[in-house]
């Protein structure tokens, strides 16, 4: 039996063979959502935010800080400019 395959059939066949022969690099993990009681237990176990334990970041002058760039990154940027 000589069957004439259309180009769409050939593309589909190639894609199927590719999927079968190559393993996927990234796999999605589907987790079931938590129930309301589990969420309530998780939230009750966390502590409240205490401002005395954490620094007041609004008072810091961020203009004096410059982003760090490694020498390798600087060379790459200079090549592109």
C-alpha angles and dihedrals in degrees: 000000000000108000120188110224122205121233090253090057091050092050091049091049092050091049092049092049090048091052092049096048100042124062117225113251096209125041123193118230115215112200125188114245120252121255121245092258092051091049091048090051091050093049093047090052093057119087124238120257110266116198092203091064094052133057120251100247094185092075096058118105102225094182092081092058118086123198114257116241121186119229090250091056091046091053091050091050092048090051091054095047 
